[in-house]
Amino acid sequence: MSGPRDAARDEDRVRAVAFRLVVAGGGAAVAPERIAAALEPPVTDLGLADADDVLLAAVHWSHRRIARRFFDLTAGRFGLAALREGLTDLLPLDADRVDETVLELAMWHRARVSAKVAENNRREREDLRVIVRGVLADARDDGELVDGVDVDAVAACLLALIDGLSVHVLLYPDRMPAATAARTLTAELDRITRPAPPADDR
């Protein structure tokens, strides 16, 4: 008899396969039947009604992986140091993060026409915005930011910058290689960073 742990394990397997197949298809729609066919051992109840459910399962798996990396990278770091690590990790700088960006593009496309995907996209983006805004507020309160920084506006702009850079790295790598994207994000964070006081020569 299967229990909650088995059900959770099956759900994770379904989401992992959804991620793999959606990314392998470049973000194209994947029917639940293809997920079922790829699972061994099989899962009786996929919990997927249509291709949008498959996409959202893939997104859930991807975002959970990103969140785990974010908290691992920022452990023991605070303020702008944490933000630099966490935000840079969102850029498509290696194969895993390229796959994650491909999935994000697929979700944005479907969010234009699917209310279910759009609602999920807005909710998850708001969760990320709240995290970034909170870290910026901590940095401001600790005196790390230049005067006059609006943390709400900067949080929104940083996420928009990451989105734009990520798209350009994927579509125009000759003009926006990954290293240039990382330097561009660093420059924007440097712009809001309060300069260190001059060293005491005494």
N, C-alpha and C positions, 0 to 999 in steps of 0.2 A: 504494500500500500504506500503510495507516494505521500509525502508530507510537504509542509511549507518550504522546507529547504530545497527539496527536489523541484518544486514549482518555480522557485526563484532561480535555481540553476538553469532550468529549461528556458525561462524568460531571458536570461542573459545569453544563452546560446542562440536563441531566436534573434535577439538584437545584434549580436556579433555577426551572424550570417547576413542579416539585413544590411549592415554596414558594408560588409565585404562585397556583396552583390551590387548594391547601389553605386559604390565607388568604382567597381570594375566596369560598370556600364557608363561611366562618366556622368552619373547623376540621372540617368534615364529611369523611367518608372519601372518598378519591379513588382510583379504580381505575387500575392501570398503563396500561390501554388509553387513558384520557384523557390521560395524559402523552404517550404515543406519538403521539396525534392532534394534540397541540399543538406538537410539535417539527418545525421546518423549518429546515434539512434534517433528514430523519429520522435517528434513531439505531437501529442494528440491534439492539444488545443493551442494553436499559435497565438490567438488573440488578435489576429490581423484580418480586418474586413476587406481592405482594398489597398491599392498602391500607396495611398497617402499614409495609411497606418504603417506600411513597411518603411516608408521614408522617415516617419516620426520615431519608429523603433531604432532605426539606424542613427538618427540624430541623438536620441537619448543615450545610446551606447557611446557615441563619439564625445558628447558633452561630459559624460561621466569620466571618460579617460582624460579629457582636457582638465577637468576640475581636480582630479588626482595629481596630475603633473603640476598644476598651479600651486596647490597647497604644499607639495613636496619642494618646489623651487623656492617658495617664499617662506618656508619654515625658518624661524630665527631671524628673518628680515622684517623691517618695518618701514613705513612711509615710502619715500621715493625708491629706496633700494628694492623693496618688495615689488613696487609697481613696475620698475624697469624689467625685473626678471619675469614677472607674470605677463606683462603685455608683449614683450618680445617673443615669448613662447607661443603667442597666438598667430604669429606670422608663419607663412609656409616656408620654413627654412630647411626642412628635410622631408623625406618621403612620407612619413606618417602625417606630418602637418599639411603636406600637399593634399593627401587624401581627405583630411578633415575639411580643408578649404573647398575642395570639390563638392563635398556634401553640403557645406553651407550655401554654396551657389545654387545647388539643386533645391534647397529649402527656400531660398529667397524667390526663386522662379515660381515654385508652387504656391508660395504665400500670396502671390499676386492674384491667384484665381481660386484658391481653396481657403475657405474661412477657417477650417480646422487647422491647417498648417499655419495660417497667418496668426491665429490666436496663440499657438504654441511658440511661434517665432517671437512675437511681442513679449510674451511672458518670460522666455529665457533671456532675451536681450535686456529686459528690465532688471532681471536678477543680476546679470553681469554689470550693468550700469550702476546698480546700487553698490556692488563690491568695489568697483573702481572709484566711485564717488566717495565711499567711506575711507579708502586708503588715502585719497587726495586730501580729505578733511583732516585725517590724522597728520599728514605731512604739513599741512597748513598750520595746524595747532602746535606742531613741534618747531615751527619757524623754518621749514625747509623750502617753502615756496616764496617767490617774489611777491611783493605787495600787490594787492588788487586782483589776485587770481579768483575767478568765479569757479568754484569747484564743480558746480552743476554743468556749466557750459564746457569746461575743460574735459570733464568725463565724457560728455557726448561727442566732443570733437576728437578726442583720442580714439574712441571706438570707430568713429567714421573714418579716421585716418587709417586705422588698421584694416578696415574693410577695403578701402580703396587701394592701399598698398598690396593687399593680398590678391585682389583681382588682377592688378597689373603684373605681379610676379608670375601668376599663372598664364596670363594671356600675352604679355609682352616682356618675356624674360630678357630679351636682348637690350631693352631700354630700362627695365627695372629688375635687375638681378636681386636675389634674396639679400645679399650683403648690403646693397644700396638701400633696400627697404628697411633693414635693421638700423642702418645709420640715420635714415630719415626719421624714424621713430625716436631714436636717441636724441637727435637734434631738437625735436619738439619737446621732449622731456627736459633737456638742458635749458630750453628757453624759459621754462617756468621755475627753474631751480634757483634758489637764492645763492649767489656766489659765496664761497667760503671766505671768512674774514682773513685779512692779511696776517701772515705769520709775525709773531713778536720777535724782532731782531735783537732784543736785549739779551 
